[in-house]
Amino acid sequence: MDFGKRRDRLRRLVKEAGGHSMLVTHGVNVSYLTGFSGDDSYLIVGPQGDLIISDPRYEAQIAEECPGLDSFIRSPKVPLLEATIEQLVLWQPASLLVEGEALSYAAYQRVSDGLHSVSLGAASGLVESLRMIKDKEELARTRLAVDIAQRVFTSVKATLQGCQSEWDVVCEIEQLSRRLGASGTSFKPIVAVGARAALPHAVAGSQRIDSAPFVLIDWGATARGYRSDLTRVLVTSKIPAKLSKMYEAVLAAQQAAIQALRPGALTSSIDQVARAELERRGMNKYFNHGLGHGIGLEIHESPRLGQSLNRPLEPGMIVTVEPGVYFPGFGGVRIEDDVLITRDGHEVLSTLPRSLEENCVELLPGK
């Protein structure tokens, strides 16, 4: 990855936004712009160069991970923000943009007080706009994250036992992810049996897998910093008629939305495609969240696929497509895949079976 080119692109965005220099304080953005994998560090990007501000714990690591990048290693006795202000005073920017969503109001005021003659402004989403478009290396890492997640699910599906609890399955997903090469899961996996699947963000508990005829599993793996995000519903006994109807509607909505993904399509229009399909089947009112989101260094990134979001899709974006319908007291269905926007359309990165029949499993006997 060419981190220098990333900072050059940010420099152009800062100039277009009317700024001279920018202070990057969100750790993920510092990593994206430098390759530094540690924390507690800030980055100044300006027309005369770039400077990462850190502490002695990371001096050798910065030298190894960020060759050619100037650094200032503060004394542990000097707080990070104070050391940054001292460097900015020496930097003398004509104006300074800060990350409005990553710097607290108190910290913003402290920077403002420390830079009396500098015009200070808050920018939103500059680095994030660069992160939306993945390069070849980022795509390769995401493919690896998807592959590991799929292998984890395939193993869990083949060995599922009725006596296992939701929490048991979460632990198995986490352990398998690391054994298969991930640094961990993308987020705490969601394993929700029966009626608990009506909770889009259900927290796994002691509910047994065999206590209801189906279980929703939402999981992902992190590989070399990049994340995957997938959801499937497994049927563990006779398919309830209501579940079959819900599943058919959600799958149709997901596939229609995926087929509509292409450069230039508005994110809101993709969301509407899914909702229209659910509306035709009388289930749109049971779909209570956005259609999807970008993935990358974070599990939720731009762009977002939602009703009020009108950003056109571009080649290099990777988004989830995850419609769902939820009936309190009965359960929910969500089907989620990761999709790359290509120059002429899209590529679905995840290939796990989606049909209800292919996701019927026979529970293994357990103790």
C-alpha positions as CSV (number, residue, x, y, z in Angstrom):
1,M,0.0,0.0,0.0
2,D,1.3,3.5,-0.9
3,F,0.5,5.5,2.3
4,G,2.3,8.5,0.9
5,K,-0.2,8.6,-2.0
6,R,-3.1,8.4,0.4
7,R,-1.8,11.4,2.3
8,D,-1.3,13.3,-1.0
9,R,-5.0,12.6,-1.8
10,L,-6.0,13.9,1.6
11,R,-3.8,17.0,1.1
12,R,-5.9,17.8,-2.0
13,L,-9.1,17.3,-0.1
14,V,-7.9,19.6,2.7
15,K,-7.1,22.3,0.1
16,E,-10.5,21.9,-1.6
17,A,-12.1,22.3,1.8
18,G,-10.3,25.6,2.3
19,G,-7.7,24.3,4.8
20,H,-4.0,24.5,5.0
21,S,-3.2,21.5,7.2
22,M,-5.2,18.8,9.0
23,L,-4.9,17.1,12.4
24,V,-6.0,13.4,12.2
25,T,-6.9,12.0,15.6
26,H,-9.1,9.0,14.8
27,G,-6.8,6.0,15.3
28,V,-8.2,4.0,12.3
29,N,-7.6,7.0,10.0
30,V,-4.1,7.4,11.3
31,S,-3.5,3.8,10.5
32,Y,-5.0,4.1,7.0
33,L,-2.8,7.1,6.2
34,T,0.5,5.7,7.6
35,G,0.4,2.0,8.0
36,F,1.0,2.4,11.8
37,S,-0.7,-0.4,13.7
38,G,-0.4,1.0,17.2
39,D,-2.6,3.5,19.0
40,D,-2.4,6.7,21.1
41,S,-0.9,8.6,18.2
42,Y,-2.0,11.7,16.1
43,L,-1.0,12.7,12.6
44,I,-0.5,16.2,11.1
45,V,-0.9,16.4,7.3
46,G,0.2,19.6,5.6
47,P,1.6,21.0,2.4
48,Q,5.2,21.0,3.8
49,G,5.0,17.3,4.9
50,D,3.5,15.0,7.5
51,L,4.3,14.3,11.1
52,I,3.1,11.4,13.4
53,I,3.1,12.2,17.1
54,S,3.5,9.2,19.4
55,D,5.3,8.0,22.6
56,P,8.4,5.9,23.3
57,R,6.4,2.7,23.3
58,Y,6.0,3.0,19.5
59,E,9.3,4.6,18.4
60,A,10.8,1.5,17.0
61,Q,7.4,0.3,15.6
62,I,6.9,3.6,13.7
63,A,10.4,3.4,12.2
64,E,9.6,-0.1,11.0
65,E,6.0,0.4,9.8
66,C,6.2,4.0,8.5
67,P,9.6,4.4,6.7
68,G,10.1,7.9,5.5
69,L,7.4,9.4,7.7
70,D,8.7,12.1,10.1
71,S,7.8,11.5,13.8
72,F,7.8,13.3,17.1
73,I,8.1,11.0,20.1
74,R,6.7,12.9,23.1
75,S,7.8,12.4,26.7
76,P,5.4,10.2,28.7
77,K,5.1,13.1,31.0
78,V,3.5,15.2,28.3
79,P,-0.1,14.4,27.3
80,L,-0.6,13.5,23.6
81,L,-2.9,16.5,23.0
82,E,-0.4,18.9,24.6
83,A,2.5,17.5,22.6
84,T,0.4,17.9,19.5
85,I,-0.4,21.5,20.2
86,E,3.3,22.2,20.8
87,Q,4.2,20.7,17.4
88,L,1.4,22.7,15.7
89,V,2.8,25.9,17.2
90,L,6.1,25.0,15.5
91,W,4.2,23.9,12.3
92,Q,2.5,27.3,12.0
93,P,-0.3,26.3,9.7
94,A,-2.2,29.2,8.1
95,S,-5.4,27.2,9.0
96,L,-6.1,23.8,10.5
97,L,-8.9,21.3,10.0
98,V,-9.6,18.7,12.7
99,E,-11.8,15.6,12.5
100,G,-15.1,16.9,13.9
101,E,-16.4,13.5,14.6
102,A,-13.2,12.2,16.4
103,L,-12.2,15.2,18.5
104,S,-14.2,16.0,21.6
105,Y,-15.4,19.6,22.2
106,A,-13.1,20.0,25.1
107,A,-10.1,18.9,23.0
108,Y,-11.2,21.2,20.2
109,Q,-11.3,24.1,22.6
110,R,-7.9,23.2,24.0
111,V,-6.4,23.2,20.4
112,S,-8.1,26.5,19.7
113,D,-6.8,28.1,22.9
114,G,-3.3,26.8,22.1
115,L,-3.2,28.1,18.5
116,H,-4.3,31.8,19.0
117,S,-3.6,33.0,15.5
118,V,-4.6,29.9,13.6
119,S,-8.0,29.6,11.9
120,L,-9.5,26.4,13.2
121,G,-12.3,24.4,11.5
122,A,-13.9,21.0,11.8
123,A,-14.0,18.7,8.8
124,S,-16.3,15.7,8.4
125,G,-15.5,12.5,6.5
126,L,-12.5,13.6,4.5
127,V,-10.4,10.5,5.3
128,E,-13.5,8.3,5.3
129,S,-14.2,9.4,1.8
130,L,-10.8,8.0,0.7
131,R,-11.4,4.8,2.7
132,M,-14.6,4.1,0.7
133,I,-12.7,3.2,-2.4
134,K,-10.6,0.1,-1.8
135,D,-7.3,-0.6,-3.6
136,K,-6.1,-4.0,-4.8
137,E,-4.4,-4.8,-1.5
138,E,-7.5,-3.8,0.5
139,L,-9.6,-6.0,-1.7
140,A,-7.3,-8.9,-1.3
141,R,-7.4,-8.6,2.5
142,T,-11.2,-8.3,2.4
143,R,-11.4,-11.4,0.2
144,L,-9.3,-13.2,2.8
145,A,-11.6,-12.1,5.6
146,V,-14.6,-13.3,3.7
147,D,-12.9,-16.7,3.0
148,I,-12.1,-17.2,6.6
149,A,-15.6,-16.3,7.7
150,Q,-17.1,-18.7,5.2
151,R,-14.8,-21.6,6.4
152,V,-15.8,-20.9,10.0
153,F,-19.5,-21.0,9.2
154,T,-19.1,-24.2,7.1
155,S,-17.5,-25.9,10.1
156,V,-20.0,-24.6,12.6
157,K,-22.9,-25.7,10.3
158,A,-21.5,-29.2,10.0
159,T,-20.9,-29.7,13.7
160,L,-23.9,-27.9,15.2
161,Q,-25.3,-29.7,18.3
162,G,-28.7,-29.3,19.8
163,C,-27.3,-29.1,23.3
164,Q,-25.1,-26.1,22.4
165,S,-26.2,-22.7,23.6
166,E,-26.1,-19.5,21.6
167,W,-23.0,-18.5,23.7
168,D,-21.3,-21.8,22.9
169,V,-21.7,-21.1,19.2
170,V,-20.3,-17.6,19.6
171,C,-17.2,-19.0,21.4
172,E,-16.7,-21.6,18.6
173,I,-16.9,-18.9,15.9
174,E,-14.3,-16.8,17.8
175,Q,-11.9,-19.7,18.3
176,L,-12.3,-21.0,14.8
177,S,-11.7,-17.6,13.3
178,R,-8.3,-17.3,15.0
179,R,-7.4,-20.9,14.2
180,L,-8.1,-20.3,10.5
181,G,-5.9,-17.2,10.3
182,A,-8.0,-14.3,11.4
183,S,-6.8,-11.8,14.1
184,G,-10.3,-12.2,15.5
185,T,-14.0,-11.7,14.6
186,S,-15.1,-8.5,13.0
187,F,-17.5,-7.9,15.9
188,K,-19.1,-10.0,18.7
189,P,-21.1,-12.7,16.7
190,I,-24.8,-12.7,16.9
191,V,-26.4,-16.1,17.5
192,A,-30.1,-15.9,18.1
193,V,-32.4,-18.9,18.4
194,G,-36.1,-18.8,17.5
195,A,-38.0,-15.7,18.8
196,R,-34.7,-14.1,19.8
197,A,-33.9,-13.8,16.1
198,A,-36.4,-11.0,16.0
199,L,-33.8,-8.8,17.7
200,P,-31.5,-7.5,15.0
201,H,-28.6,-7.1,17.5
202,A,-29.5,-9.9,19.9
203,V,-26.8,-10.7,22.5
204,A,-26.1,-14.4,22.8
205,G,-27.2,-16.2,25.9
206,S,-28.0,-19.6,27.3
207,Q,-30.8,-20.5,24.9
208,R,-30.2,-24.0,23.4
209,I,-30.0,-24.4,19.7
210,D,-32.6,-27.2,19.8
211,S,-35.1,-25.0,21.7
212,A,-36.6,-23.6,18.4
213,P,-36.6,-24.8,14.8
214,F,-34.2,-22.1,13.5
215,V,-31.2,-20.0,14.4
216,L,-29.9,-16.7,13.0
217,I,-26.1,-16.3,12.8
218,D,-24.4,-13.0,12.0
219,W,-20.6,-13.1,12.1
220,G,-17.4,-11.9,10.3
221,A,-13.7,-12.3,10.5
222,T,-10.9,-9.7,10.6
223,A,-7.9,-10.5,8.4
224,R,-4.8,-8.2,8.2
225,G,-7.0,-5.4,9.5
226,Y,-9.9,-5.8,7.1
227,R,-13.4,-7.2,8.0
228,S,-16.1,-9.3,6.6
229,D,-19.8,-9.4,7.6
230,L,-22.2,-12.2,6.8
231,T,-25.6,-13.5,8.0
232,R,-27.4,-16.8,7.5
233,V,-30.4,-18.5,9.0
234,L,-30.1,-22.2,9.7
235,V,-33.2,-24.4,10.0
236,T,-32.7,-27.2,12.5
237,S,-36.0,-29.1,12.3
238,K,-39.2,-29.0,10.3
239,I,-39.5,-25.7,8.4
240,P,-42.3,-23.5,9.9
241,A,-44.6,-22.2,7.1
242,K,-44.3,-18.7,8.5
243,L,-40.5,-18.8,8.4
244,S,-40.6,-20.1,4.8
245,K,-42.7,-17.1,3.7
246,M,-40.4,-14.7,5.5
247,Y,-37.3,-16.3,4.1
248,E,-38.6,-16.3,0.5
249,A,-39.4,-12.5,0.8
250,V,-36.0,-11.6,2.3
251,L,-34.0,-13.6,-0.2
252,A,-36.0,-12.1,-3.1
253,A,-35.4,-8.6,-1.7
254,Q,-31.7,-9.3,-1.2
255,Q,-31.2,-10.7,-4.7
256,A,-33.1,-7.8,-6.3
257,A,-31.0,-5.3,-4.5
258,I,-27.7,-7.0,-5.4
259,Q,-28.7,-7.1,-9.1
260,A,-29.3,-3.3,-8.9
261,L,-25.7,-2.6,-7.6
262,R,-23.7,-0.7,-10.2
263,P,-21.6,2.5,-10.5
264,G,-23.7,5.6,-10.5
265,A,-26.7,3.9,-8.7
266,L,-27.8,5.9,-5.7
267,T,-27.5,4.2,-2.3
268,S,-31.1,5.2,-1.5
269,S,-32.3,3.6,-4.8
270,I,-30.8,0.3,-3.8
271,D,-32.5,0.4,-0.5
272,Q,-35.8,1.2,-2.2
273,V,-35.4,-1.8,-4.6
274,A,-35.3,-4.1,-1.5
275,R,-38.2,-2.4,0.2
276,A,-40.3,-2.6,-2.9
277,E,-39.8,-6.3,-3.2
278,L,-40.7,-6.7,0.5
279,E,-43.8,-4.5,0.0
280,R,-45.0,-6.7,-2.8
281,R,-45.0,-9.6,-0.3
282,G,-46.6,-7.6,2.5
283,M,-43.5,-7.5,4.7
284,N,-41.9,-4.1,4.3
285,K,-43.2,-2.8,7.6
286,Y,-41.2,-5.6,9.3
287,F,-37.9,-4.3,7.8
288,N,-36.7,-1.9,10.5
289,H,-33.1,-1.0,9.6
290,G,-31.0,0.1,6.6
291,L,-30.1,-2.2,3.8
292,G,-26.4,-2.3,4.3
293,H,-23.1,-0.5,4.9
294,G,-19.5,-0.3,3.8
295,I,-16.9,-2.5,5.4
296,G,-13.1,-2.2,5.6
297,L,-10.9,-1.3,8.6
298,E,-14.1,-0.8,10.5
299,I,-17.2,-3.0,10.5
300,H,-19.5,0.0,9.7
301,E,-18.1,2.4,7.1
302,S,-19.3,4.6,4.3
303,P,-21.2,4.3,2.1
304,R,-24.5,3.4,3.8
305,L,-27.4,1.9,1.9
306,G,-30.4,3.6,3.4
307,Q,-33.6,5.4,2.5
308,S,-32.3,8.9,3.0
309,L,-28.8,8.5,1.7
310,N,-28.2,9.6,-1.9
311,R,-24.6,8.9,-2.6
312,P,-23.8,7.4,-6.0
313,L,-21.9,4.1,-5.9
314,E,-18.4,3.9,-7.3
315,P,-16.1,1.1,-8.4
316,G,-14.0,-0.1,-5.5
317,M,-16.7,0.3,-2.8
318,I,-17.5,-2.8,-0.8
319,V,-20.9,-3.0,0.8
320,T,-23.1,-5.4,2.7
321,V,-26.6,-6.2,1.5
322,E,-28.7,-7.4,4.4
323,P,-32.4,-7.0,4.3
324,G,-34.3,-8.5,7.2
325,V,-37.8,-9.0,8.5
326,Y,-38.6,-9.4,12.2
327,F,-41.7,-10.7,13.9
328,P,-41.6,-10.2,17.7
329,G,-42.5,-13.4,19.5
330,F,-41.7,-15.6,16.5
331,G,-38.3,-14.7,15.1
332,G,-36.5,-13.0,12.3
333,V,-34.8,-13.6,9.0
334,R,-31.8,-11.7,7.7
335,I,-29.6,-12.7,4.8
336,E,-26.3,-10.8,4.3
337,D,-23.5,-10.9,1.8
338,D,-20.5,-8.7,1.0
339,V,-20.5,-7.1,-2.5
340,L,-17.8,-5.3,-4.5
341,I,-18.8,-2.5,-6.9
342,T,-16.9,-3.1,-10.1
343,R,-16.5,-0.9,-13.2
344,D,-19.3,-2.6,-15.0
345,G,-21.5,-3.8,-12.2
346,H,-20.8,-5.8,-9.1
347,E,-19.1,-9.0,-7.7
348,V,-20.6,-10.9,-4.8
349,L,-17.5,-11.8,-2.6
350,S,-19.4,-14.3,-0.4
351,T,-20.5,-17.6,-1.9
352,L,-22.2,-19.5,1.0
353,P,-25.5,-21.1,0.0
354,R,-28.5,-18.8,0.3
355,S,-31.5,-21.0,-0.4
356,L,-33.6,-22.2,2.6
357,E,-33.2,-25.8,1.7
358,E,-29.4,-25.6,1.5
359,N,-29.4,-24.1,5.0
360,C,-31.4,-26.9,6.6
361,V,-29.1,-28.9,9.0
362,E,-29.4,-32.0,11.1
363,L,-28.2,-31.4,14.6
364,L,-25.6,-33.7,15.9
365,P,-26.2,-35.6,19.1
366,G,-24.5,-34.1,22.1
367,K,-24.0,-34.9,25.7
